[in-house]
Amino acid sequence: LTGAPGFRDPDDLVGARTLLERARAGAHPPPAPSLQWRFGELVESPSTRMAFEAARAAVQEPGSRYNPLVIAGPPGVGKTHLLHAIGNALAERGDGPVACLGAAEFSDELITAIDREQVDAWRARYRRCSALLLDDVHLIGGRDRTQDELFVLFNALMESGRQMVFTCAGTPGKLPDIEPRLLTRLEGGLVVELPLADRDVRFGVALRLLTEELGAGDPDLAEYLASRAVETVRAMQSLVQRVLHAAEHAGEAVPSAAFARELLEGPVSAPVAKVAPTRLTSGVPTPSPSGIRSREKMVWDWPNVGDRLIEEWR
């Protein structure tokens, strides 16, 4: 609201008053999906295909095919990216504002509305949306008032055929401190899981990031990075940035797989030649049997008595 040009113009009091009245009535749109996350940037593999196909179906038939759509999975596997991609695709349909935000932010907005006695306007704000997308819905566990409001909003949106998408850290049945009535609503749609990143996903993410940063991706470098023991998309992104940062400081315009290997594993040491162990002797060559004519001669010629004793005890 405060960022609107009409609200900041001291000469446009009428426009500012109109914006304020609309905000009080809940007409000010809620947070929208981030434009940087779209379907085109997602890396698909056999392990993620079911979730991606469900997401596309929810966009093609919003409010009817899979409603709600729940995307479950551990942190860092791309749930937020997929959620915002769905939101952007729904917004492009032009059916109305799409609310896309974190569940914690949703709860904080409610608390602020309660403190300012503007709950009715807050409710109207979300009931005007064409779709509701909440990230990390498990974070409202134990927040009874937020769950009450979400339950009522859920029913209102469902009755009017508007799409809802939620992400969570685990399947709904395993979420702690979520009211049973809300759990039944979440489980009433389609629940899909995004697993930890497999090698195909890691390779695709690495190659895409390298292409974005360097203009062209090195498949050998991407393949090496994909072989590293990382389990999430977020960890792979961090790994690529680490290599690119090190290459920049080393003056490497385009890092190679060998550069990344030395950075992540250390320099390759030259193999150490094995030396056969030397037998400890007295230092006096042992004469051949043919060269010994008598023990007296041998003792007489021995230069050191200690060495003589050692040899006699062998």
Residue pairs with C-beta under 8 A, 6 or more apart in sequence:
1 7
1 19
1 20
1 23
1 28
2 8
4 19
6 12
6 15
6 16
6 18
6 19
7 15
7 16
7 19
7 20
9 15
9 16
19 28
22 28
23 121
24 118
24 121
25 121
25 124
26 120
26 121
26 122
26 123
26 124
26 125
26 126
26 127
26 128
27 124
27 125
27 128
28 125
29 97
29 99
29 125
29 129
30 97
30 99
30 101
30 125
30 126
30 129
31 99
31 100
31 101
31 105
32 87
32 91
32 97
32 98
32 99
32 100
33 83
33 84
33 85
33 86
33 87
33 88
33 91
33 98
33 100
33 133
34 84
34 88
34 100
35 88
36 84
37 80
37 81
37 84
37 85
37 88
38 84
38 85
38 88
38 89
39 52
39 55
39 56
39 85
39 88
39 89
41 81
41 85
41 208
42 52
42 78
42 81
42 82
42 85
43 200
43 201
43 204
43 205
43 208
43 233
44 52
44 204
45 198
45 200
45 201
45 204
46 200
47 195
47 198
47 200
47 201
48 78
48 194
48 195
48 201
50 192
51 71
51 82
51 192
51 193
51 194
52 82
54 66
54 69
54 190
54 192
55 69
55 71
55 82
55 85
55 86
55 165
56 89
57 65
57 66
58 65
58 66
58 67
58 69
58 86
58 163
58 165
59 86
59 89
59 90
59 93
62 90
62 93
62 95
62 130
62 131
62 162
62 163
63 131
63 160
63 161
63 162
63 163
64 161
66 189
66 190
67 158
67 161
67 163
67 164
67 189
68 154
68 158
68 163
68 164
68 165
68 166
68 185
68 186
68 188
68 189
68 190
69 86
69 163
69 164
69 165
69 166
69 189
69 190
69 192
70 165
70 166
70 167
70 168
70 171
70 172
70 186
70 187
70 189
70 190
70 191
70 192
71 79
71 82
71 83
71 165
71 166
71 167
71 168
71 192
71 193
71 194
72 79
72 167
72 168
72 169
72 170
72 171
72 172
72 191
72 192
72 193
72 194
73 79
73 167
73 169
73 193
73 194
73 195
74 169
74 196
74 232
75 169
75 232
75 234
76 231
76 232
76 233
76 234
76 235
77 194
77 195
77 196
77 197
77 232
77 233
78 194
78 233
79 135
79 167
79 194
80 135
80 167
81 233
82 167
82 194
83 100
83 133
83 135
83 165
83 167
84 100
84 133
86 133
86 165
87 98
87 100
87 131
87 133
87 165
90 98
90 130
90 131
90 163
91 97
91 98
93 130
95 130
95 131
96 128
96 129
96 130
96 131
97 128
97 129
97 130
98 129
98 130
98 131
98 133
99 126
99 129
99 131
99 132
99 133
100 133
100 135
101 133
101 134
101 135
102 134
102 135
102 136
102 139
103 134
103 135
103 136
103 137
103 138
103 139
103 140
103 146
104 136
104 139
104 140
106 134
106 140
106 146
106 150
107 139
107 140
107 143
107 146
109 122
110 119
110 122
110 145
110 146
110 149
113 119
113 121
113 122
114 145
123 149
123 152
123 153
126 132
126 153
127 153
127 156
127 157
129 157
129 162
130 162
130 163
131 162
131 163
131 164
131 165
132 153
132 157
132 162
132 163
132 164
132 165
133 164
133 165
133 166
134 150
134 164
134 165
134 166
134 167
135 166
135 167
136 167
136 168
136 169
137 166
137 167
137 168
137 175
137 186
138 168
138 169
138 170
138 175
138 176
138 178
140 146
140 147
140 150
140 178
141 175
141 176
141 177
141 178
142 177
144 179
147 178
147 179
147 182
150 182
151 179
151 181
151 182
151 185
154 164
154 182
154 185
155 185
157 164
158 164
158 185
164 189
166 186
168 175
168 186
169 175
171 191
171 193
172 178
172 183
172 186
172 187
172 191
173 183
173 187
175 183
178 186
196 231
196 232
197 205
197 230
197 231
197 232
197 233
197 235
197 236
199 226
199 227
201 233
202 225
202 226
202 228
202 230
202 236
203 222
203 223
203 225
203 226
205 233
205 236
205 237
205 240
206 217
206 221
206 222
206 225
206 226
206 236
206 239
206 240
207 217
207 219
207 222
208 217
209 236
209 237
209 240
209 241
210 216
210 217
210 218
210 221
210 222
210 240
210 244
211 217
213 240
213 244
214 244
214 254
218 254
218 255
218 256
218 257
220 256
220 257
221 243
221 255
221 256
221 257
221 260
223 257
224 257
224 260
224 261
225 236
225 239
225 240
225 243
225 260
226 236
228 239
228 264
230 236
230 239
239 264
242 263
243 255
243 259
243 260
243 263
243 264
244 255
246 255
246 259
246 263
247 253
247 254
247 255
247 259
250 259
252 259
262 268
282 304
282 307
282 310
282 311
283 307
284 302
284 303
284 304
284 307
284 311
286 311
287 298
292 298
299 308
302 308
302 311
